[in-house]
Amino acid sequence: MDIDLIFKIAGVGIIVAVLNLVLKRAEREEQAMMTTLAGLVVVLMLMIEEIGELFDTVKQVFGL
């Protein structure tokens, strides 16, 4: 696992947190929720390859 991936996830988290705070202060609760969900989807897209490698390793360890 690269350290770059951790920094990307942290960057997305910081951006989403700031946008969420700004939108909530502007009384835009729905947009704040959608921003949070979009951030979650972006992070999951970044992690798809790592999750695939994890499953391959588990298959290899258990001989499946």
PDB file of N, CA, C, O and CB in Angstrom:
ATOM      1  N   MET A   1       0.846  -1.176   0.000  1.00  0.00           N
ATOM      2  CA  MET A   1       0.000   0.000   0.000  1.00  0.00           C
ATOM      3  C   MET A   1       0.888   1.235   0.000  1.00  0.00           C
ATOM      4  O   MET A   1       1.783   1.376   0.833  1.00  0.00           O
ATOM      5  CB  MET A   1      -0.961   0.001   1.217  1.00  0.00           C
ATOM      6  N   ASP A   2       0.630   2.105  -0.929  1.00  0.00           N
ATOM      7  CA  ASP A   2       1.437   3.313  -1.064  1.00  0.00           C
ATOM      8  C   ASP A   2       1.016   4.374  -0.065  1.00  0.00           C
ATOM      9  O   ASP A   2      -0.147   4.457   0.331  1.00  0.00           O
ATOM     10  CB  ASP A   2       1.337   3.862  -2.478  1.00  0.00           C
ATOM     11  N   ILE A   3       1.985   5.179   0.331  1.00  0.00           N
ATOM     12  CA  ILE A   3       1.691   6.305   1.213  1.00  0.00           C
ATOM     13  C   ILE A   3       0.898   7.366   0.453  1.00  0.00           C
ATOM     14  O   ILE A   3       0.171   8.155   1.057  1.00  0.00           O
ATOM     15  CB  ILE A   3       2.997   6.909   1.787  1.00  0.00           C
ATOM     16  N   ASP A   4       1.041   7.384  -0.879  1.00  0.00           N
ATOM     17  CA  ASP A   4       0.283   8.335  -1.700  1.00  0.00           C
ATOM     18  C   ASP A   4      -1.216   8.117  -1.555  1.00  0.00           C
ATOM     19  O   ASP A   4      -1.988   9.075  -1.525  1.00  0.00           O
ATOM     20  CB  ASP A   4       0.688   8.213  -3.173  1.00  0.00           C
ATOM     21  N   LEU A   5      -1.625   6.860  -1.464  1.00  0.00           N
ATOM     22  CA  LEU A   5      -3.044   6.550  -1.310  1.00  0.00           C
ATOM     23  C   LEU A   5      -3.581   7.121   0.002  1.00  0.00           C
ATOM     24  O   LEU A   5      -4.690   7.654   0.046  1.00  0.00           O
ATOM     25  CB  LEU A   5      -3.271   5.029  -1.363  1.00  0.00           C
ATOM     26  N   ILE A   6      -2.803   7.009   1.048  1.00  0.00           N
ATOM     27  CA  ILE A   6      -3.214   7.551   2.351  1.00  0.00           C
ATOM     28  C   ILE A   6      -3.360   9.073   2.274  1.00  0.00           C
ATOM     29  O   ILE A   6      -4.303   9.640   2.827  1.00  0.00           O
ATOM     30  CB  ILE A   6      -2.189   7.166   3.451  1.00  0.00           C
ATOM     31  N   PHE A   7      -2.422   9.727   1.585  1.00  0.00           N
ATOM     32  CA  PHE A   7      -2.502  11.180   1.447  1.00  0.00           C
ATOM     33  C   PHE A   7      -3.693  11.597   0.600  1.00  0.00           C
ATOM     34  O   PHE A   7      -4.336  12.606   0.890  1.00  0.00           O
ATOM     35  CB  PHE A   7      -1.219  11.723   0.838  1.00  0.00           C
ATOM     36  N   LYS A   8      -3.997  10.829  -0.450  1.00  0.00           N
ATOM     37  CA  LYS A   8      -5.159  11.137  -1.283  1.00  0.00           C
ATOM     38  C   LYS A   8      -6.454  11.024  -0.478  1.00  0.00           C
ATOM     39  O   LYS A   8      -7.336  11.878  -0.572  1.00  0.00           O
ATOM     40  CB  LYS A   8      -5.208  10.199  -2.500  1.00  0.00           C
ATOM     41  N   ILE A   9      -6.549   9.961   0.311  1.00  0.00           N
ATOM     42  CA  ILE A   9      -7.749   9.762   1.126  1.00  0.00           C
ATOM     43  C   ILE A   9      -7.873  10.867   2.165  1.00  0.00           C
ATOM     44  O   ILE A   9      -8.969  11.373   2.407  1.00  0.00           O
ATOM     45  CB  ILE A   9      -7.718   8.384   1.815  1.00  0.00           C
ATOM     46  N   ALA A  10      -6.765  11.240   2.776  1.00  0.00           N
ATOM     47  CA  ALA A  10      -6.790  12.323   3.761  1.00  0.00           C
ATOM     48  C   ALA A  10      -7.179  13.643   3.103  1.00  0.00           C
ATOM     49  O   ALA A  10      -7.933  14.426   3.682  1.00  0.00           O
ATOM     50  CB  ALA A  10      -5.421  12.457   4.450  1.00  0.00           C
ATOM     51  N   GLY A  11      -6.676  13.894   1.907  1.00  0.00           N
ATOM     52  CA  GLY A  11      -7.021  15.118   1.192  1.00  0.00           C
ATOM     53  C   GLY A  11      -8.504  15.181   0.864  1.00  0.00           C
ATOM     54  O   GLY A  11      -9.143  16.219   1.039  1.00  0.00           O
ATOM     55  N   VAL A  12      -9.045  14.076   0.392  1.00  0.00           N
ATOM     56  CA  VAL A  12     -10.481  14.029   0.097  1.00  0.00           C
ATOM     57  C   VAL A  12     -11.276  14.250   1.378  1.00  0.00           C
ATOM     58  O   VAL A  12     -12.279  14.964   1.370  1.00  0.00           O
ATOM     59  CB  VAL A  12     -10.869  12.675  -0.556  1.00  0.00           C
ATOM     60  N   GLY A  13     -10.841  13.648   2.468  1.00  0.00           N
ATOM     61  CA  GLY A  13     -11.530  13.809   3.741  1.00  0.00           C
ATOM     62  C   GLY A  13     -11.538  15.253   4.222  1.00  0.00           C
ATOM     63  O   GLY A  13     -12.554  15.747   4.712  1.00  0.00           O
ATOM     64  N   ILE A  14     -10.416  15.919   4.083  1.00  0.00           N
ATOM     65  CA  ILE A  14     -10.331  17.322   4.511  1.00  0.00           C
ATOM     66  C   ILE A  14     -11.229  18.203   3.647  1.00  0.00           C
ATOM     67  O   ILE A  14     -11.946  19.059   4.164  1.00  0.00           O
ATOM     68  CB  ILE A  14      -8.870  17.824   4.442  1.00  0.00           C
ATOM     69  N   ILE A  15     -11.191  17.993   2.339  1.00  0.00           N
ATOM     70  CA  ILE A  15     -12.028  18.792   1.438  1.00  0.00           C
ATOM     71  C   ILE A  15     -13.505  18.567   1.732  1.00  0.00           C
ATOM     72  O   ILE A  15     -14.285  19.518   1.783  1.00  0.00           O
ATOM     73  CB  ILE A  15     -11.723  18.447  -0.031  1.00  0.00           C
ATOM     74  N   VAL A  16     -13.891  17.303   1.927  1.00  0.00           N
ATOM     75  CA  VAL A  16     -15.296  16.997   2.212  1.00  0.00           C
ATOM     76  C   VAL A  16     -15.719  17.598   3.545  1.00  0.00           C
ATOM     77  O   VAL A  16     -16.832  18.110   3.669  1.00  0.00           O
ATOM     78  CB  VAL A  16     -15.528  15.478   2.221  1.00  0.00           C
ATOM     79  N   ALA A  17     -14.845  17.541   4.540  1.00  0.00           N
ATOM     80  CA  ALA A  17     -15.187  18.101   5.844  1.00  0.00           C
ATOM     81  C   ALA A  17     -15.400  19.613   5.761  1.00  0.00           C
ATOM     82  O   ALA A  17     -16.338  20.139   6.359  1.00  0.00           O
ATOM     83  CB  ALA A  17     -14.089  17.781   6.861  1.00  0.00           C
ATOM     84  N   VAL A  18     -14.544  20.304   5.032  1.00  0.00           N
ATOM     85  CA  VAL A  18     -14.686  21.758   4.891  1.00  0.00           C
ATOM     86  C   VAL A  18     -15.963  22.099   4.129  1.00  0.00           C
ATOM     87  O   VAL A  18     -16.714  22.986   4.534  1.00  0.00           O
ATOM     88  CB  VAL A  18     -13.457  22.358   4.169  1.00  0.00           C
ATOM     89  N   LEU A  19     -16.208  21.391   3.018  1.00  0.00           N
ATOM     90  CA  LEU A  19     -17.431  21.649   2.259  1.00  0.00           C
ATOM     91  C   LEU A  19     -18.674  21.350   3.088  1.00  0.00           C
ATOM     92  O   LEU A  19     -19.659  22.087   3.033  1.00  0.00           O
ATOM     93  CB  LEU A  19     -17.446  20.816   0.980  1.00  0.00           C
ATOM     94  N   ASN A  20     -18.621  20.275   3.849  1.00  0.00           N
ATOM     95  CA  ASN A  20     -19.748  19.920   4.705  1.00  0.00           C
ATOM     96  C   ASN A  20     -20.016  21.029   5.726  1.00  0.00           C
ATOM     97  O   ASN A  20     -21.168  21.408   5.941  1.00  0.00           O
ATOM     98  CB  ASN A  20     -19.479  18.583   5.422  1.00  0.00           C
ATOM     99  N   LEU A  21     -18.977  21.539   6.342  1.00  0.00           N
ATOM    100  CA  LEU A  21     -19.124  22.608   7.331  1.00  0.00           C
ATOM    101  C   LEU A  21     -19.700  23.877   6.695  1.00  0.00           C
ATOM    102  O   LEU A  21     -20.600  24.504   7.254  1.00  0.00           O
ATOM    103  CB  LEU A  21     -17.768  22.917   7.986  1.00  0.00           C
ATOM    104  N   VAL A  22     -19.182  24.244   5.537  1.00  0.00           N
ATOM    105  CA  VAL A  22     -19.662  25.448   4.857  1.00  0.00           C
ATOM    106  C   VAL A  22     -21.125  25.299   4.471  1.00  0.00           C
ATOM    107  O   VAL A  22     -21.921  26.217   4.670  1.00  0.00           O
ATOM    108  CB  VAL A  22     -18.813  25.742   3.611  1.00  0.00           C
ATOM    109  N   LEU A  23     -21.480  24.147   3.921  1.00  0.00           N
ATOM    110  CA  LEU A  23     -22.863  23.942   3.492  1.00  0.00           C
ATOM    111  C   LEU A  23     -23.828  23.889   4.676  1.00  0.00           C
ATOM    112  O   LEU A  23     -24.952  24.382   4.577  1.00  0.00           O
ATOM    113  CB  LEU A  23     -22.973  22.659   2.681  1.00  0.00           C
ATOM    114  N   LYS A  24     -23.410  23.307   5.776  1.00  0.00           N
ATOM    115  CA  LYS A  24     -24.291  23.271   6.943  1.00  0.00           C
ATOM    116  C   LYS A  24     -24.499  24.665   7.521  1.00  0.00           C
ATOM    117  O   LYS A  24     -25.595  24.990   7.979  1.00  0.00           O
ATOM    118  CB  LYS A  24     -23.718  22.344   8.014  1.00  0.00           C
ATOM    119  N   ARG A  25     -23.469  25.480   7.502  1.00  0.00           N
ATOM    120  CA  ARG A  25     -23.619  26.859   8.000  1.00  0.00           C
ATOM    121  C   ARG A  25     -24.508  27.690   7.078  1.00  0.00           C
ATOM    122  O   ARG A  25     -25.143  28.650   7.515  1.00  0.00           O
ATOM    123  CB  ARG A  25     -22.242  27.532   8.140  1.00  0.00           C
ATOM    124  N   ALA A  26     -24.549  27.317   5.802  1.00  0.00           N
ATOM    125  CA  ALA A  26     -25.412  28.012   4.850  1.00  0.00           C
ATOM    126  C   ALA A  26     -26.806  27.396   4.829  1.00  0.00           C
ATOM    127  O   ALA A  26     -27.630  27.729   3.978  1.00  0.00           O
ATOM    128  CB  ALA A  26     -24.800  27.977   3.446  1.00  0.00           C
ATOM    129  N   GLU A  27     -27.058  26.503   5.766  1.00  0.00           N
ATOM    130  CA  GLU A  27     -28.343  25.818   5.904  1.00  0.00           C
ATOM    131  C   GLU A  27     -28.720  25.051   4.645  1.00  0.00           C
ATOM    132  O   GLU A  27     -29.866  25.083   4.197  1.00  0.00           O
ATOM    133  CB  GLU A  27     -29.434  26.817   6.240  1.00  0.00           C
ATOM    134  N   ARG A  28     -27.751  24.374   4.093  1.00  0.00           N
ATOM    135  CA  ARG A  28     -27.955  23.510   2.926  1.00  0.00           C
ATOM    136  C   ARG A  28     -27.663  22.069   3.340  1.00  0.00           C
ATOM    137  O   ARG A  28     -26.686  21.472   2.888  1.00  0.00           O
ATOM    138  CB  ARG A  28     -27.040  23.948   1.722  1.00  0.00           C
ATOM    139  N   GLU A  29     -28.508  21.521   4.192  1.00  0.00           N
ATOM    140  CA  GLU A  29     -28.288  20.195   4.757  1.00  0.00           C
ATOM    141  C   GLU A  29     -28.253  19.102   3.691  1.00  0.00           C
ATOM    142  O   GLU A  29     -27.443  18.179   3.767  1.00  0.00           O
ATOM    143  CB  GLU A  29     -29.367  19.885   5.768  1.00  0.00           C
ATOM    144  N   GLU A  30     -29.143  19.212   2.689  1.00  0.00           N
ATOM    145  CA  GLU A  30     -29.206  18.177   1.664  1.00  0.00           C
ATOM    146  C   GLU A  30     -27.921  18.142   0.835  1.00  0.00           C
ATOM    147  O   GLU A  30     -27.400  17.067   0.536  1.00  0.00           O
ATOM    148  CB  GLU A  30     -30.415  18.405   0.755  1.00  0.00           C
ATOM    149  N   GLN A  31     -27.419  19.312   0.467  1.00  0.00           N
ATOM    150  CA  GLN A  31     -26.183  19.361  -0.305  1.00  0.00           C
ATOM    151  C   GLN A  31     -24.999  18.885   0.521  1.00  0.00           C
ATOM    152  O   GLN A  31     -24.073  18.272  -0.012  1.00  0.00           O
ATOM    153  CB  GLN A  31     -25.931  20.774  -0.812  1.00  0.00           C
ATOM    154  N   ALA A  32     -25.025  19.166   1.827  1.00  0.00           N
ATOM    155  CA  ALA A  32     -23.953  18.692   2.699  1.00  0.00           C
ATOM    156  C   ALA A  32     -23.939  17.170   2.750  1.00  0.00           C
ATOM    157  O   ALA A  32     -22.873  16.555   2.724  1.00  0.00           O
ATOM    158  CB  ALA A  32     -24.111  19.270   4.114  1.00  0.00           C
ATOM    159  N   MET A  33     -25.117  16.565   2.823  1.00  0.00           N
ATOM    160  CA  MET A  33     -25.196  15.103   2.843  1.00  0.00           C
ATOM    161  C   MET A  33     -24.714  14.508   1.524  1.00  0.00           C
ATOM    162  O   MET A  33     -23.994  13.510   1.507  1.00  0.00           O
ATOM    163  CB  MET A  33     -26.634  14.650   3.129  1.00  0.00           C
ATOM    164  N   MET A  34     -25.123  15.139   0.413  1.00  0.00           N
ATOM    165  CA  MET A  34     -24.697  14.642  -0.894  1.00  0.00           C
ATOM    166  C   MET A  34     -23.184  14.783  -1.080  1.00  0.00           C
ATOM    167  O   MET A  34     -22.550  13.923  -1.692  1.00  0.00           O
ATOM    168  CB  MET A  34     -25.433  15.388  -2.008  1.00  0.00           C
ATOM    169  N   THR A  35     -22.612  15.861  -0.556  1.00  0.00           N
ATOM    170  CA  THR A  35     -21.167  16.041  -0.624  1.00  0.00           C
ATOM    171  C   THR A  35     -20.454  14.949   0.149  1.00  0.00           C
ATOM    172  O   THR A  35     -19.442  14.417  -0.305  1.00  0.00           O
ATOM    173  CB  THR A  35     -20.768  17.413  -0.088  1.00  0.00           C
ATOM    174  N   THR A  36     -20.980  14.617   1.313  1.00  0.00           N
ATOM    175  CA  THR A  36     -20.387  13.555   2.122  1.00  0.00           C
ATOM    176  C   THR A  36     -20.468  12.220   1.399  1.00  0.00           C
ATOM    177  O   THR A  36     -19.496  11.465   1.381  1.00  0.00           O
ATOM    178  CB  THR A  36     -21.081  13.463   3.484  1.00  0.00           C
ATOM    179  N   LEU A  37     -21.606  11.923   0.809  1.00  0.00           N
ATOM    180  CA  LEU A  37     -21.756  10.667   0.065  1.00  0.00           C
ATOM    181  C   LEU A  37     -20.844  10.633  -1.160  1.00  0.00           C
ATOM    182  O   LEU A  37     -20.276   9.588  -1.479  1.00  0.00           O
ATOM    183  CB  LEU A  37     -23.218  10.475  -0.365  1.00  0.00           C
ATOM    184  N   ALA A  38     -20.701  11.755  -1.841  1.00  0.00           N
ATOM    185  CA  ALA A  38     -19.808  11.814  -2.998  1.00  0.00           C
ATOM    186  C   ALA A  38     -18.355  11.582  -2.570  1.00  0.00           C
ATOM    187  O   ALA A  38     -17.599  10.903  -3.265  1.00  0.00           O
ATOM    188  CB  ALA A  38     -19.944  13.175  -3.717  1.00  0.00           C
ATOM    189  N   GLY A  39     -17.973  12.144  -1.431  1.00  0.00           N
ATOM    190  CA  GLY A  39     -16.627  11.914  -0.909  1.00  0.00           C
ATOM    191  C   GLY A  39     -16.396  10.452  -0.582  1.00  0.00           C
ATOM    192  O   GLY A  39     -15.314   9.921  -0.833  1.00  0.00           O
ATOM    193  N   LEU A  40     -17.399   9.801  -0.026  1.00  0.00           N
ATOM    194  CA  LEU A  40     -17.295   8.374   0.282  1.00  0.00           C
ATOM    195  C   LEU A  40     -17.120   7.555  -0.993  1.00  0.00           C
ATOM    196  O   LEU A  40     -16.315   6.624  -1.026  1.00  0.00           O
ATOM    197  CB  LEU A  40     -18.537   7.898   1.049  1.00  0.00           C
ATOM    198  N   VAL A  41     -17.863   7.895  -2.034  1.00  0.00           N
ATOM    199  CA  VAL A  41     -17.754   7.185  -3.310  1.00  0.00           C
ATOM    200  C   VAL A  41     -16.362   7.391  -3.918  1.00  0.00           C
ATOM    201  O   VAL A  41     -15.772   6.449  -4.448  1.00  0.00           O
ATOM    202  CB  VAL A  41     -18.850   7.666  -4.294  1.00  0.00           C
ATOM    203  N   VAL A  42     -15.845   8.599  -3.845  1.00  0.00           N
ATOM    204  CA  VAL A  42     -14.514   8.880  -4.389  1.00  0.00           C
ATOM    205  C   VAL A  42     -13.462   8.051  -3.667  1.00  0.00           C
ATOM    206  O   VAL A  42     -12.578   7.479  -4.306  1.00  0.00           O
ATOM    207  CB  VAL A  42     -14.181  10.381  -4.273  1.00  0.00           C
ATOM    208  N   VAL A  43     -13.547   7.981  -2.352  1.00  0.00           N
ATOM    209  CA  VAL A  43     -12.576   7.201  -1.578  1.00  0.00           C
ATOM    210  C   VAL A  43     -12.696   5.722  -1.911  1.00  0.00           C
ATOM    211  O   VAL A  43     -11.683   5.035  -2.044  1.00  0.00           O
ATOM    212  CB  VAL A  43     -12.779   7.422  -0.068  1.00  0.00           C
ATOM    213  N   LEU A  44     -13.913   5.226  -2.047  1.00  0.00           N
ATOM    214  CA  LEU A  44     -14.087   3.822  -2.413  1.00  0.00           C
ATOM    215  C   LEU A  44     -13.529   3.543  -3.801  1.00  0.00           C
ATOM    216  O   LEU A  44     -12.957   2.477  -4.031  1.00  0.00           O
ATOM    217  CB  LEU A  44     -15.563   3.436  -2.356  1.00  0.00           C
ATOM    218  N   MET A  45     -13.685   4.481  -4.729  1.00  0.00           N
ATOM    219  CA  MET A  45     -13.114   4.302  -6.065  1.00  0.00           C
ATOM    220  C   MET A  45     -11.582   4.257  -6.000  1.00  0.00           C
ATOM    221  O   MET A  45     -10.946   3.509  -6.744  1.00  0.00           O
ATOM    222  CB  MET A  45     -13.577   5.439  -7.003  1.00  0.00           C
ATOM    223  N   LEU A  46     -10.999   5.055  -5.112  1.00  0.00           N
ATOM    224  CA  LEU A  46      -9.545   5.038  -4.953  1.00  0.00           C
ATOM    225  C   LEU A  46      -9.067   3.703  -4.373  1.00  0.00           C
ATOM    226  O   LEU A  46      -7.949   3.266  -4.646  1.00  0.00           O
ATOM    227  CB  LEU A  46      -9.097   6.197  -4.048  1.00  0.00           C
ATOM    228  N   MET A  47      -9.917   3.067  -3.580  1.00  0.00           N
ATOM    229  CA  MET A  47      -9.499   1.859  -2.870  1.00  0.00           C
ATOM    230  C   MET A  47      -9.873   0.559  -3.583  1.00  0.00           C
ATOM    231  O   MET A  47      -9.539  -0.519  -3.092  1.00  0.00           O
ATOM    232  CB  MET A  47     -10.099   1.858  -1.501  1.00  0.00           C
ATOM    233  N   ILE A  48     -10.551   0.631  -4.718  1.00  0.00           N
ATOM    234  CA  ILE A  48     -11.008  -0.589  -5.389  1.00  0.00           C
ATOM    235  C   ILE A  48      -9.841  -1.520  -5.706  1.00  0.00           C
ATOM    236  O   ILE A  48      -9.938  -2.727  -5.486  1.00  0.00           O
ATOM    237  CB  ILE A  48     -11.759  -0.237  -6.677  1.00  0.00           C
ATOM    238  N   GLU A  49      -8.759  -0.984  -6.210  1.00  0.00           N
ATOM    239  CA  GLU A  49      -7.609  -1.818  -6.560  1.00  0.00           C
ATOM    240  C   GLU A  49      -7.019  -2.499  -5.322  1.00  0.00           C
ATOM    241  O   GLU A  49      -6.673  -3.680  -5.361  1.00  0.00           O
ATOM    242  CB  GLU A  49      -6.534  -0.973  -7.257  1.00  0.00           C
ATOM    243  N   GLU A  50      -6.910  -1.748  -4.233  1.00  0.00           N
ATOM    244  CA  GLU A  50      -6.364  -2.321  -3.000  1.00  0.00           C
ATOM    245  C   GLU A  50      -7.273  -3.420  -2.446  1.00  0.00           C
ATOM    246  O   GLU A  50      -6.790  -4.435  -1.944  1.00  0.00           O
ATOM    247  CB  GLU A  50      -6.166  -1.223  -1.946  1.00  0.00           C
ATOM    248  N   ILE A  51      -8.581  -3.219  -2.537  1.00  0.00           N
ATOM    249  CA  ILE A  51      -9.525  -4.219  -2.060  1.00  0.00           C
ATOM    250  C   ILE A  51      -9.425  -5.475  -2.919  1.00  0.00           C
ATOM    251  O   ILE A  51      -9.500  -6.588  -2.399  1.00  0.00           O
ATOM    252  CB  ILE A  51     -10.965  -3.664  -2.075  1.00  0.00           C
ATOM    253  N   GLY A  52      -9.255  -5.306  -4.227  1.00  0.00           N
ATOM    254  CA  GLY A  52      -9.068  -6.455  -5.119  1.00  0.00           C
ATOM    255  C   GLY A  52      -7.825  -7.237  -4.773  1.00  0.00           C
ATOM    256  O   GLY A  52      -7.851  -8.468  -4.770  1.00  0.00           O
ATOM    257  N   GLU A  53      -6.729  -6.546  -4.480  1.00  0.00           N
ATOM    258  CA  GLU A  53      -5.501  -7.223  -4.068  1.00  0.00           C
ATOM    259  C   GLU A  53      -5.690  -7.966  -2.754  1.00  0.00           C
ATOM    260  O   GLU A  53      -5.147  -9.056  -2.574  1.00  0.00           O
ATOM    261  CB  GLU A  53      -4.362  -6.220  -3.939  1.00  0.00           C
ATOM    262  N   LEU A  54      -6.455  -7.386  -1.837  1.00  0.00           N
ATOM    263  CA  LEU A  54      -6.738  -8.043  -0.566  1.00  0.00           C
ATOM    264  C   LEU A  54      -7.480  -9.354  -0.795  1.00  0.00           C
ATOM    265  O   LEU A  54      -7.127 -10.377  -0.208  1.00  0.00           O
ATOM    266  CB  LEU A  54      -7.557  -7.121   0.348  1.00  0.00           C
ATOM    267  N   PHE A  55      -8.506  -9.332  -1.647  1.00  0.00           N
ATOM    268  CA  PHE A  55      -9.254 -10.547  -1.933  1.00  0.00           C
ATOM    269  C   PHE A  55      -8.382 -11.600  -2.606  1.00  0.00           C
ATOM    270  O   PHE A  55      -8.506 -12.787  -2.302  1.00  0.00           O
ATOM    271  CB  PHE A  55     -10.450 -10.229  -2.808  1.00  0.00           C
ATOM    272  N   ASP A  56      -7.507 -11.186  -3.510  1.00  0.00           N
ATOM    273  CA  ASP A  56      -6.594 -12.128  -4.163  1.00  0.00           C
ATOM    274  C   ASP A  56      -5.661 -12.762  -3.142  1.00  0.00           C
ATOM    275  O   ASP A  56      -5.400 -13.963  -3.208  1.00  0.00           O
ATOM    276  CB  ASP A  56      -5.778 -11.421  -5.259  1.00  0.00           C
ATOM    277  N   THR A  57      -5.161 -11.981  -2.207  1.00  0.00           N
ATOM    278  CA  THR A  57      -4.283 -12.509  -1.170  1.00  0.00           C
ATOM    279  C   THR A  57      -5.007 -13.491  -0.275  1.00  0.00           C
ATOM    280  O   THR A  57      -4.455 -14.531   0.084  1.00  0.00           O
ATOM    281  CB  THR A  57      -3.711 -11.383  -0.340  1.00  0.00           C
ATOM    282  N   VAL A  58      -6.240 -13.172   0.089  1.00  0.00           N
ATOM    283  CA  VAL A  58      -7.026 -14.077   0.929  1.00  0.00           C
ATOM    284  C   VAL A  58      -7.283 -15.390   0.194  1.00  0.00           C
ATOM    285  O   VAL A  58      -7.186 -16.463   0.789  1.00  0.00           O
ATOM    286  CB  VAL A  58      -8.363 -13.418   1.338  1.00  0.00           C
ATOM    287  N   LYS A  59      -7.610 -15.312  -1.098  1.00  0.00           N
ATOM    288  CA  LYS A  59      -7.806 -16.529  -1.898  1.00  0.00           C
ATOM    289  C   LYS A  59      -6.541 -17.370  -1.941  1.00  0.00           C
ATOM    290  O   LYS A  59      -6.594 -18.594  -1.828  1.00  0.00           O
ATOM    291  CB  LYS A  59      -8.240 -16.171  -3.322  1.00  0.00           C
ATOM    292  N   GLN A  60      -5.406 -16.706  -2.105  1.00  0.00           N
ATOM    293  CA  GLN A  60      -4.140 -17.415  -2.186  1.00  0.00           C
ATOM    294  C   GLN A  60      -3.789 -18.071  -0.861  1.00  0.00           C
ATOM    295  O   GLN A  60      -3.309 -19.204  -0.838  1.00  0.00           O
ATOM    296  CB  GLN A  60      -3.032 -16.468  -2.610  1.00  0.00           C
ATOM    297  N   VAL A  61      -4.023 -17.374   0.236  1.00  0.00           N
ATOM    298  CA  VAL A  61      -3.696 -17.924   1.550  1.00  0.00           C
ATOM    299  C   VAL A  61      -4.533 -19.160   1.872  1.00  0.00           C
ATOM    300  O   VAL A  61      -4.016 -20.151   2.387  1.00  0.00           O
ATOM    301  CB  VAL A  61      -3.901 -16.866   2.627  1.00  0.00           C
ATOM    302  N   PHE A  62      -5.830 -19.094   1.563  1.00  0.00           N
ATOM    303  CA  PHE A  62      -6.716 -20.195   1.886  1.00  0.00           C
ATOM    304  C   PHE A  62      -6.865 -21.206   0.754  1.00  0.00           C
ATOM    305  O   PHE A  62      -7.604 -22.182   0.884  1.00  0.00           O
ATOM    306  CB  PHE A  62      -8.054 -19.661   2.257  1.00  0.00           C
ATOM    307  N   GLY A  63      -6.168 -20.975  -0.353  1.00  0.00           N
ATOM    308  CA  GLY A  63      -6.192 -21.908  -1.461  1.00  0.00           C
ATOM    309  C   GLY A  63      -7.532 -22.043  -2.137  1.00  0.00           C
ATOM    310  O   GLY A  63      -7.912 -23.140  -2.546  1.00  0.00           O
ATOM    311  N   LEU A  64      -8.249 -20.959  -2.261  1.00  0.00           N
ATOM    312  CA  LEU A  64      -9.572 -20.992  -2.899  1.00  0.00           C
ATOM    313  C   LEU A  64      -9.476 -20.747  -4.384  1.00  0.00           C
ATOM    314  O   LEU A  64     -10.495 -20.740  -5.076  1.00  0.00           O
ATOM    315  CB  LEU A  64     -10.494 -19.963  -2.271  1.00  0.00           C
TER     316      LEU A  64
END
